Amino acid sequence: MTGILEQGLLKRREQVGCLWAVLLDPDSLPPEELASIATGVEAAGADLLLVGGSSARPETFEVGMKAIRAVAQVPVVLFPGSYHQVVAGADGILFTTLLSGRNPQYLVSEQVKGAPKLRLLGIEPIPTAYLLVESGHPTMVQMISGTSPLNPLDSRNIVDHAQAAWAMGMRWVYLEAGSGAERPVPVELVKQVAQVEGISVICGGGLRSAEAAGLRAQAGASMIVTGNALEVRHDLQYLEAFAQAIHR
């Protein structure tokens, strides 16, 4: 059963074709800069803000979330690296399981610890399968989770993972190349996973240009996530190019 936030995102997706989410990491930027980027990407057309990071301490995460929440007009959705990062202020959370790995900590243990906090704080979960895809070099997610990424050339295996996610009741599959990836998730792979009935595809990692983001939106992604590239450059013209390419 979809909640109010997810229903709103799906409605927005129908309007624009593909959602543009911007990932803000409280561990990599000070609160005032997080707020500034949040304001800038909203003005450029971002549909939602994701707040997450692999290593941010709970207190750092809380301060960053408050700064973002104070200025955000679009939905703010948690994308935490651990249950410690489930904090107040979010409209929802990508409640992920690292389905590409076999480490029980990220398959279920973190989820068991985080779920009671969601109920306590009234944060809406969006059930999401997280699939880490090999991108050219080891990523932070790979190192922290102790799992190996999926081979992007073995599309059948990745599609099977998406089918398993659907069978387990998940509605979203996050194809992740990793923060600062050398190579983003291949366009053809996005297309194949997007054809799995009942699954909406999120694609992120290594999308440094509007063209690269737009190609994956055209391939059938329901949400494109950008992050690191916008920390380096966030002038309005550059940001608007992402919105125009993604909103297909």
N, C-alpha and C positions, 0 to 999 in steps of 0.2 A: 504494500500500500504506500503510495507516494504521499509525502507531506506537503505542507503549504509552500515551503521554499522550493522543493523540487518541481512542484507543479508550475510555479512561477518561472523557473529556469526553462522548463520545457515549452512553456508558452512563448517566452522570449526567443527561444531557439526557432520556433515556427515563424516568428516575425523577421529574424535576421539571417536565418539559414545555419549559422554556426556561432556559438558563443565564444567570446574572447575573455579569458580569465588571466589576470596578472598575479603572479606569485610574489609575495613580499616576505622576506626572511628577516625576522627580528635579530638574528644573530650576525647578520652581515652589514646592517645599516643602523644608524642611530634613530631614535624615535622621530625626531623632527624631519629627517629625510624620508622615512617611511611614509609619514603623513603627506609630505610634498609630492612624492611619486603617486600616492593614492589619489590625490587631488588631480594631478596631471593626467593620469590614465583615464580617470572618469570623464574628464573634459574631452578627451580624445575619442571616447566611445566604448571603453571597457564595460563589460556586462556584469562582472563580479570580480571580487578580490579574494585570492587564496592567501592564507597566512600559514606559513610552515617553514620547517627547516630540519635538517638532520641532527643538529647538535645543540640547538639553543636551550639554555637553562630555563627552568620554569619562571623564575623571576624576570629574566630578560624577555621572555615570551609575553608575559603579562603586560609589561611596560609597552612593548611594541604593539600589542593588540589594542591597548587603550588609546595610543596615539592614532592608529588607523581608524578605530571605531569613532573617534571624535570628529573625523572629517568625512567618513564614508557615507555616500548616499545610495550606493549599489549594495547588493548582498555581500556580506563578509563570511567566508567559509573557511573553516580550519582544514589544513592539510598537514597534520602533525607527524613528526618523526617518532614520537613515543607518547604514551598515555600522560606523561608529565605535561605535555603541551596542550592538553584539553583544558582551556581556560574560559572564563566568562567573557561575554561580549560578542560571540559569533552567532550568526543566524543559523549556521549548520556546519556539518563536518563531512568531508569525504571519508567515510568510515571504511578504511581500506584493509584488505588482507593481501599480503605479498604472495600471491598465488603462483608467481613464477619461481619462487624458492621453496625450500622444504625445511626451513628453520622454524620450529614450532613457536619461537618467541614472536615472530612476525606473522605467522599464520593464525595464531589464536591467543597467545598469552597477553600481548599488549592490548588486544581487543577486550579481553575479559576484565582487565584492570581499568580500561577506559570507559566501558559501557555504563557503569554506575554513575560516573561523573556527568555523562551526557544527560541522564535522567534528572540528576540533581540540578544541573544548570539549565535544563530545558533546551538543549541544543539538538536540532533535527539531524539524524544520521542519513546519509545517502550511501547505501551499500555499493561498494566499489572494489573490483578486482584490480590489483596493482601488478602489472606485468613489466618487469625490467628487461629492456631489450639491449643487446650488446651494441656499443656505439663507438668503438675504436680504442678506448682505454678505460681502466678501472674508474668507477665513479664512487662518490661518497656513499651513496645508497648501498652499493655492492660491498664496500668495505665495512660499513656499520652493521649491515644485516648478515654478513657472512654467507651470502648467497651468490650464485653465478647467474648472469643474465641469459636470456634466451637468444638463440641464434636467429637473427632476422632473415636468414636465407631459408630457414625451416618454417615456412609460413603455415604449413599444415599443423605443426605442433602448437604454434601460437593461436591459431584459430580454434584448435581443440581446447586450449586453456580458456578461451572466451566462451566456448560452448559449456564448459564445466562451470564457469562463473554464472552463466544464465541458469543452469540446472540447479545451482545452489541458491538461487533467488536474488542474485546481484543484477542490477540494471545498468551499471556503468562499468566499462573496462578502461583503465588508464594505461596507455602504451607510453612508457617512459624510457627515454634514452639516457636520462640522468642530467643533473645540473652541469652545465658547461660541456656537454657532450661534443665529441669530435664530429660525429655524424648523427643527424636526427633519425627518427624512425622512418623507414622507407615509405614513400607514397603508396606503392602497391600493397604493402602490408596493411596500411591504414584502410585502404579500399576493401581488402578481403575481410578484415575483422568487422568493419562497418556493415558488412552484408549478413552478419549473424543476427538472426531475428530476435528481437527483444533486448538487444544490447545497444547502448549509446557509447560512442568512443570518445575518450579524452586523449589528446596527444600533446606531449611536451618534451622538452629537452633539446638543446642545440638549435632552436629556431631563431636564428640571428637576423633574419631579414623578413620583410613583409611577404615577399614572393614565396619563400619557403613555407611560411605559415599558411598562406593562401592556397598553396597546392594541396596541403593536407586537409584543409577545409573542403576544397573541391572534391577530394577523394572520399568524403563522407564522414569526416570527424564531426562530432556534435559540439565539441569544445576544444579550443586550442589554448594551451597554457604557455605564456612567455614569462621570463624572469630575469636571468642574468644580463641579457642584452640591454634591458631597459634600465638597469642599475648604472650602466656606463653612459648611456645616452638616452635622454628623455625630453628632447625638444618636441613641441606640439606637432610639427609637420611629420617627424619620424613616427610618432605615436599614431597619428591619424592614418598613416599609410597601413599600419597593421590592422586597424579597425576596418578600413575599406577592403583589404584583401581577405580578411576572415569572414566578414559579414557578406557571404556569398548569395 
